[in-house]
Amino acid sequence: MQYQQLADEIIDGVGGKNNIHSVMHCATRLRFKLKDSRKANTAALKQNPGVIMVVESGGQYQVVIGNNVGEVYRLLGTENGPTDGENASKENLFARFIDLVSGIFTPFIGVMIATGIIKGLLALMLVLGVMHQESGSYKVLFVASDGLFFFLPILLGFSAGKKFGGNPFISMAIAAALVHPQIMAVVESQKLGQSLNFFGIPLEILNYSYSVIPIIFAAWVASLIERVVHPRSPSAVRNFTTPLICLLLAVPLTFLIIGPAATWLSRWLAEGYVWIYSLSPTVAGAFMGAIWQICVIFGLHWGLVPVMLNNLATFGQDTLVPLLLPAVMGQAGATLGVMLKTRDIKLKAIAGSAFTASIFGITEPAVYGVTLPHRRPFIFGCIGGALGAAILGYFHTTIYSFGFASIFTFLQIVPPTGIDASVWAAFVGSAVALIFAAVTTYGFGLSAVPVEVPVEPPVEKASSRRQAVVSPISGETLPLEQVQDATFASGLLGKGVAIVPQQGRVLSPVNGIVSSMFRTGHAVGLTSDDGAEVLIHVGLDTVKLDGQFFFPRVSNDQPVRVGDLLLEFDLEAIKAAGYDLTTPVLVSNSDDYIDVLILSDGAVSAGAPLLTILN
């Protein structure tokens, strides 16, 4: 239900369904093509707790929501469609190119990455001697990893046909013709000097398996033919006459003109990249490692996907993807530095999950939620990426199967000849990026908390300054070390005590403000007038209830006094759902104080003394 609510709120935020021309999604963001971006309420979307960031770039209105983007996308209730001429004419050529590439490759990019990982695992098993190429196990797993790439033109035919506004099954039929077994046999016969012609016109048949660019151009031509033929065909027969004419025209055109020309373009593009890379692999690495995450922010990284795939199709290997691995690890390191340094419980939790996602190649939660808002961590991450990628460039680290940069890339850089210096360079460069970004962020990435210089002698201040924290709940107290959650029990989140509640009401234990009322209502953070940060976490793992049975009564930044009602919860329903209701009450910035003393042992009533904070 929470996904449906978020989907509805996003629809309202972009100006309603009538303002959406098309929408698609990638790993973490929804990519809208809006009829009028001025109707979107960007400020409201940025305030939505389910939205990480809103970016308008490359002709797209991008709403970043994290790893649950697929669930939200399915509930939007709007269909993706072609780009209309009126909207397209208003965009510059580069914006249209980015939109085109992302629209064609996004639908199956996840499957491509998965098959690339399987290829990497197979390469590693061959090097280690666990498998050999003639074994049945290897062959089955190899076709599982290679089938999609061998028939890649067919998948591209579908997505490109749909993106160009044509019948995607027509372009799939064209693609199937390109990789038909008879055509593959002709390719082999040409090597023996045999020739072929089409009604007297000589044919040079090329191997279109693994290719990218030829079918995209062919799908575009087929969509143009379809727009001319379809409206002029009798309605009673157009369902088969339109595909008939498209295939009769587009397939020969593809073999005679489009295919050879696009193949030449593919080779020129691949050789051009190799020429640039060969000028100075080290400089190329530093440059790509520094700018990659900036490209990701604006969605411009899609413009490089055809280059990566084209390199693999042309040469069987690619040196671009490895250069991006340190860029990913740099942002992961910066996020790790923030997680270790910050005392903000909410930021620490966000950074922890974002770090995990970054290691697996999804950096948007880290960039939008952690590093970019604090600026310096993002910069340190980019610098670390540049340093690490320069090392990979110097050693010519290469990838042999497709995949976006992630921890799995280490499997895909193992060459058929065995592990060499380029593989070790990937480990060293990635480690340099991660460690540099983590250390610099920890040391300099976050603004220092100002320290108040005491006027009174330290001993006198320590003995005279105390802060009281009363119990927010009635129940039985429990030492933190006995809590069945290692994070709370270790004191990592701060000193305090746990309470097993006897009623479903949480009252304010201090005078101050609500610094963070969690969206799910299961926890609330307060900052007292004296600066103590108090966290009340109702139950263990209750975040999984996603707000069910919790009823917040205050909002963020709201002033509160001791005894004010903060939230209510259905105690019996939560128990029935199988959750432990043990409630830690912590002073999350306890490192700023001499000690936090527990005043109650056993039964405690709401409002009774619970903790004393010694300054």
ZAMARGU-4260 file (C-alpha; in steps of 0.2 Angstrom, whole numbers, plus 5000, padded with zeros to 4 digits):
<rodrens>
0) 5000/5000/5000 | 5014/5012/5004 | 5020/5010/4986 | 5003/5014/4979 | 5003/5030/4990
5) 5020/5035/4984 | 5015/5032/4966 | 5000/5043/4967 | 5010/5057/4976 | 5023/5056/4962
10) 5009/5057/4949 | 5002/5072/4957 | 5020/5080/4959 | 5024/5078/4940 | 5008/5087/4936
15) 4996/5073/4934 | 4994/5059/4921 | 4989/5071/4908 | 5006/5079/4909 | 5015/5063/4907
20) 5020/5059/4889 | 5030/5043/4894 | 5039/5035/4909 | 5052/5022/4911 | 5064/5017/4925
25) 5081/5011/4928 | 5089/5004/4944 | 5084/5018/4956 | 5075/5032/4947 | 5059/5035/4937
30) 5062/5044/4920 | 5048/5055/4915 | 5045/5063/4898 | 5033/5078/4903 | 5023/5088/4891
35) 5026/5103/4902 | 5039/5102/4915 | 5033/5119/4922 | 5018/5110/4929 | 5028/5098/4940
40) 5029/5103/4958 | 5048/5099/4961 | 5049/5107/4978 | 5034/5096/4985 | 5042/5080/4977
45) 5059/5084/4986 | 5050/5085/5002 | 5042/5068/5000 | 5050/5056/5012 | 5049/5042/4998
50) 5059/5053/4986 | 5078/5054/4987 | 5081/5068/4974 | 5073/5076/4958 | 5084/5079/4943
55) 5079/5087/4927 | 5092/5083/4914 | 5094/5076/4896 | 5076/5080/4892 | 5070/5069/4906
60) 5062/5073/4923 | 5070/5061/4934 | 5063/5056/4951 | 5076/5046/4962 | 5067/5034/4974
65) 5079/5020/4977 | 5079/5001/4975 | 5060/5000/4976 | 5058/5009/4959 | 5051/4994/4950
70) 5037/4992/4963 | 5032/5010/4961 | 5034/5010/4942 | 5021/4996/4941 | 5008/5006/4951
75) 5010/5022/4941 | 4995/5017/4930 | 5003/5025/4914 | 5011/5018/4899 | 5028/5022/4891
80) 5026/5029/4874 | 5036/5036/4859 | 5043/5053/4859 | 5031/5065/4850 | 5037/5077/4837
85) 5032/5092/4846 | 5041/5088/4862 | 5056/5082/4853 | 5058/5097/4843 | 5060/5107/4858
90) 5075/5097/4865 | 5093/5098/4859 | 5100/5084/4849 | 5111/5078/4864 | 5095/5077/4876
95) 5086/5067/4862 | 5101/5055/4861 | 5101/5052/4880 | 5083/5049/4880 | 5084/5037/4865
100) 5098/5027/4872 | 5091/5025/4890 | 5074/5020/4882 | 5081/5007/4872 | 5093/4999/4884
105) 5084/5001/4901 | 5071/4988/4899 | 5084/4973/4899 | 5100/4981/4906 | 5098/4971/4923
110) 5097/4954/4913 | 5112/4959/4903 | 5122/4963/4919 | 5117/4946/4926 | 5123/4936/4911
115) 5139/4946/4912 | 5142/4941/4930 | 5139/4922/4925 | 5152/4925/4911 | 5164/4932/4924
120) 5161/4917/4935 | 5164/4905/4921 | 5181/4913/4916 | 5187/4912/4935 | 5182/4894/4936
125) 5192/4890/4920 | 5207/4899/4927 | 5206/4890/4943 | 5204/4873/4934 | 5187/4870/4942
130) 5179/4868/4925 | 5185/4865/4907 | 5177/4871/4891 | 5172/4854/4885 | 5162/4849/4900
135) 5143/4849/4899 | 5141/4860/4915 | 5152/4873/4906 | 5142/4873/4890 | 5125/4874/4899
140) 5131/4889/4909 | 5140/4897/4894 | 5124/4897/4884 | 5115/4904/4899 | 5127/4919/4899
145) 5130/4921/4880 | 5113/4918/4873 | 5106/4935/4876 | 5122/4943/4868 | 5122/4932/4853
150) 5104/4937/4850 | 5106/4954/4856 | 5099/4962/4840 | 5082/4954/4843 | 5080/4961/4860
155) 5086/4978/4854 | 5074/4976/4839 | 5060/4975/4852 | 5065/4990/4863 | 5071/5001/4848
160) 5055/4998/4838 | 5044/5002/4854 | 5055/5018/4857 | 5053/5024/4839 | 5035/5022/4839
165) 5034/5007/4827 | 5027/4989/4829 | 5041/4981/4840 | 5038/4964/4833 | 5042/4970/4815
170) 5059/4976/4821 | 5061/4960/4830 | 5058/4950/4814 | 5071/4961/4805 | 5083/4957/4819
175) 5079/4938/4818 | 5083/4939/4800 | 5100/4946/4804 | 5105/4932/4815 | 5096/4918/4806
180) 5106/4902/4804 | 5106/4903/4785 | 5114/4920/4786 | 5127/4914/4797 | 5131/4900/4785
185) 5133/4913/4771 | 5145/4923/4782 | 5156/4907/4783 | 5154/4903/4764 | 5160/4921/4760
190) 5176/4917/4769 | 5179/4903/4756 | 5177/4915/4742 | 5158/4912/4738 | 5147/4927/4733
195) 5129/4931/4735 | 5117/4944/4727 | 5100/4950/4729 | 5091/4952/4712 | 5108/4955/4704
200) 5114/4967/4717 | 5130/4960/4726 | 5128/4957/4744 | 5141/4957/4758 | 5134/4948/4772
205) 5141/4952/4789 | 5140/4943/4806 | 5127/4953/4815 | 5127/4943/4831 | 5132/4953/4846
210) 5130/4969/4836 | 5121/4985/4843 | 5120/4999/4830 | 5114/4990/4814 | 5097/4985/4822
215) 5094/5002/4830 | 5095/5010/4813 | 5085/4997/4805 | 5071/4999/4818 | 5071/5017/4815
220) 5069/5015/4796 | 5056/5002/4798 | 5046/5014/4810 | 5047/5027/4796 | 5040/5015/4783
225) 5026/5010/4795 | 5021/5028/4797 | 5019/5030/4779 | 5011/5013/4775 | 4999/5010/4790
230) 4987/5025/4788 | 4986/5021/4769 | 4982/5003/4770 | 4963/4997/4771 | 4958/4995/4789
235) 4952/4977/4785 | 4969/4971/4780 | 4982/4983/4788 | 4986/4971/4802 | 4996/4960/4790
240) 4999/4972/4775 | 5009/4985/4785 | 5021/4971/4792 | 5022/4963/4775 | 5027/4979/4766
245) 5039/4984/4781 | 5048/4967/4780 | 5049/4967/4761 | 5057/4984/4761 | 5067/4985/4777
250) 5075/4968/4777 | 5084/4970/4760 | 5088/4988/4764 | 5096/4982/4780 | 5107/4969/4771
255) 5111/4980/4757 | 5114/4997/4765 | 5109/4999/4783 | 5119/4985/4790 | 5136/4988/4781
260) 5135/5007/4784 | 5130/5004/4803 | 5144/4991/4805 | 5157/5003/4797 | 5151/5016/4810
265) 5152/5004/4824 | 5170/5000/4819 | 5174/5018/4818 | 5167/5022/4835 | 5176/5007/4843
270) 5193/5011/4835 | 5190/5030/4839 | 5188/5026/4857 | 5204/5014/4856 | 5214/5029/4848
275) 5209/5041/4862 | 5212/5028/4876 | 5229/5024/4868 | 5235/5042/4869 | 5236/5040/4888
280) 5227/5027/4897 | 5232/5034/4914 | 5224/5051/4910 | 5209/5043/4902 | 5207/5033/4918
285) 5209/5048/4929 | 5196/5058/4919 | 5183/5045/4918 | 5185/5041/4937 | 5182/5059/4941
290) 5167/5063/4930 | 5158/5047/4930 | 5147/5050/4945 | 5143/5068/4939 | 5137/5059/4923
295) 5126/5048/4934 | 5118/5062/4943 | 5112/5070/4927 | 5108/5053/4918 | 5121/5056/4905
300) 5130/5040/4908 | 5118/5031/4896 | 5127/5040/4882 | 5142/5028/4885 | 5132/5012/4886
305) 5133/5010/4867 | 5151/5013/4867 | 5154/4999/4880 | 5143/4986/4871 | 5150/4991/4854
310) 5168/4988/4861 | 5163/4971/4866 | 5154/4967/4850 | 5169/4973/4840 | 5184/4968/4850
315) 5177/4955/4862 | 5183/4966/4876 | 5181/4984/4884 | 5193/4995/4893 | 5179/5008/4898
320) 5169/4999/4911 | 5184/4995/4922 | 5189/5014/4923 | 5172/5016/4931 | 5175/5004/4945
325) 5185/5015/4956 | 5172/5029/4953 | 5159/5018/4961 | 5171/5013/4975 | 5176/5031/4978
330) 5157/5035/4982 | 5156/5019/4992 | 5171/5025/5002 | 5165/5042/5005 | 5148/5035/5011
335) 5157/5023/5023 | 5167/5038/5030 | 5151/5048/5033 | 5143/5032/5042 | 5158/5030/5053
340) 5160/5049/5057 | 5142/5055/5060 | 5132/5055/5076 | 5116/5058/5067 | 5107/5041/5069
345) 5096/5044/5054 | 5111/5049/5043 | 5121/5034/5050 | 5107/5022/5045 | 5105/5030/5027
350) 5124/5029/5025 | 5124/5011/5030 | 5111/5005/5017 | 5118/5017/5004 | 5136/5010/5006
355) 5129/4992/5003 | 5120/4997/4988 | 5136/5006/4981 | 5146/4991/4983 | 5134/4982/4971
360) 5135/4996/4959 | 5119/5007/4964 | 5127/5023/4969 | 5112/5035/4967 | 5106/5032/4986
365) 5124/5036/4991 | 5126/5051/4980 | 5109/5059/4982 | 5106/5054/5000 | 5123/5056/5008
370) 5138/5062/4999 | 5131/5076/4987 | 5121/5085/5001 | 5137/5087/5011 | 5147/5091/4996
375) 5165/5087/5002 | 5162/5068/5003 | 5156/5069/4985 | 5171/5078/4980 | 5183/5066/4989
380) 5174/5052/4981 | 5177/5059/4964 | 5195/5062/4968 | 5197/5044/4975 | 5189/5038/4959
385) 5201/5048/4948 | 5216/5041/4958 | 5210/5023/4957 | 5205/5024/4939 | 5222/5031/4934
390) 5230/5015/4941 | 5218/5004/4931 | 5221/5014/4915 | 5240/5012/4917 | 5239/4993/4918
395) 5226/4992/4904 | 5213/4983/4914 | 5200/4976/4903 | 5183/4968/4905 | 5177/4953/4894
400) 5158/4953/4897 | 5146/4967/4900 | 5141/4974/4916 | 5140/4991/4925 | 5154/4993/4938
405) 5151/4984/4954 | 5160/4972/4965 | 5155/4959/4952 | 5167/4967/4940 | 5182/4959/4948
410) 5175/4942/4940 | 5173/4950/4923 | 5191/4957/4921 | 5199/4939/4922 | 5207/4937/4905
415) 5206/4920/4896 | 5225/4918/4898 | 5224/4919/4917 | 5226/4932/4931 | 5239/4945/4927
420) 5244/4962/4933 | 5229/4971/4926 | 5218/4960/4937 | 5228/4965/4953 | 5228/4983/4947
425) 5209/4983/4948 | 5210/4977/4966 | 5223/4990/4970 | 5215/5004/4961 | 5198/5001/4969
430) 5205/4999/4986 | 5214/5016/4984 | 5198/5024/4978 | 5188/5017/4993 | 5201/5020/5007
435) 5206/5038/5001 | 5188/5043/5000 | 5184/5035/5017 | 5199/5042/5026 | 5197/5060/5019
440) 5178/5060/5022 | 5181/5054/5040 | 5194/5067/5043 | 5187/5082/5033 | 5171/5078/5025
445) 5158/5083/5038 | 5157/5100/5047 | 5165/5099/5064 | 5153/5101/5079 | 5158/5117/5088
450) 5164/5115/5105 | 5159/5127/5119 | 5174/5133/5129 | 5169/5131/5148 | 5169/5146/5158
455) 5169/5137/5175 | 5182/5125/5180 | 5180/5108/5173 | 5178/5099/5189 | 5165/5111/5195
460) 5156/5110/5179 | 5155/5091/5179 | 5148/5091/5196 | 5136/5105/5194 | 5129/5101/5176
465) 5117/5087/5174 | 5103/5083/5162 | 5088/5073/5167 | 5079/5061/5155 | 5062/5054/5162
470) 5055/5038/5156 | 5044/5040/5140 | 5035/5024/5143 | 5028/5013/5158 | 5036/4996/5159
475) 5050/4985/5165 | 5068/4992/5162 | 5081/4981/5154 | 5100/4984/5152 | 5105/4987/5134
480) 5117/4973/5134 | 5102/4961/5136 | 5093/4968/5121 | 5092/4955/5107 | 5099/4967/5094
485) 5118/4968/5092 | 5118/4986/5087 | 5108/4992/5102 | 5117/4980/5114 | 5134/4985/5109
490) 5131/5003/5113 | 5136/5008/5095 | 5121/5020/5094 | 5123/5027/5111 | 5121/5024/5130
495) 5105/5021/5138 | 5092/5008/5144 | 5078/4998/5136 | 5060/4997/5142 | 5048/4983/5139
500) 5032/4993/5138 | 5015/4990/5146 | 5005/5002/5136 | 5006/5009/5119 | 5010/5027/5122
505) 5026/5037/5121 | 5028/5053/5130 | 5042/5066/5128 | 5056/5063/5141 | 5064/5080/5139
510) 5060/5098/5134 | 5066/5102/5117 | 5061/5099/5098 | 5057/5084/5088 | 5073/5082/5077
515) 5067/5066/5068 | 5050/5058/5068 | 5053/5043/5057 | 5041/5040/5042 | 5036/5023/5048
520) 5032/5030/5066 | 5042/5016/5075 | 5055/5028/5081 | 5057/5046/5086 | 5073/5057/5089
525) 5073/5072/5101 | 5085/5086/5104 | 5084/5093/5122 | 5086/5111/5126 | 5103/5107/5133
530) 5109/5098/5117 | 5106/5080/5122 | 5100/5069/5107 | 5088/5056/5113 | 5082/5042/5102
535) 5066/5031/5107 | 5065/5015/5096 | 5049/5006/5099 | 5052/4987/5097 | 5066/4978/5087
540) 5065/4977/5068 | 5048/4985/5069 | 5053/4996/5054 | 5048/4981/5044 | 5030/4985/5048
545) 5032/5001/5038 | 5021/5011/5049 | 5007/4998/5052 | 5001/4999/5070 | 5010/5016/5074
550) 5002/5033/5075 | 5014/5048/5077 | 5006/5063/5086 | 5020/5075/5082 | 5030/5081/5067
555) 5048/5086/5063 | 5054/5102/5071 | 5039/5103/5083 | 5043/5110/5101 | 5039/5098/5115
560) 5039/5098/5134 | 5041/5084/5146 | 5025/5073/5146 | 5019/5078/5128 | 5012/5063/5118
565) 5024/5059/5104 | 5016/5043/5097 | 5004/5029/5100 | 5006/5011/5095 | 4995/4996/5095
570) 5005/4985/5108 | 4994/4969/5106 | 4994/4970/5087 | 5013/4972/5086 | 5015/4957/5098
575) 5003/4947/5088 | 5013/4951/5072 | 5028/4942/5081 | 5039/4957/5085 | 5049/4960/5101
580) 5043/4976/5109 | 5058/4980/5119 | 5061/4999/5117 | 5079/5006/5118 | 5079/5024/5125
585) 5097/5031/5120 | 5107/5046/5122 | 5114/5045/5104 | 5127/5059/5107 | 5133/5051/5123
590) 5151/5053/5117 | 5149/5071/5120 | 5146/5069/5139 | 5156/5062/5154 | 5143/5048/5157
595) 5125/5043/5156 | 5118/5035/5172 | 5104/5024/5173 | 5092/5028/5188 | 5079/5015/5187
600) 5080/4996/5189 | 5064/4986/5187 | 5047/4993/5185 | 5046/5012/5179 | 5032/5023/5176
605) 5031/5036/5162 | 5037/5052/5168 | 5048/5044/5182 | 5067/5048/5182 | 5076/5036/5170
610) 5093/5043/5165 | 5105/5057/5171 | 5117/5064/5158 | 5134/5071/5166 | 5142/5085/5157
</rodrens>
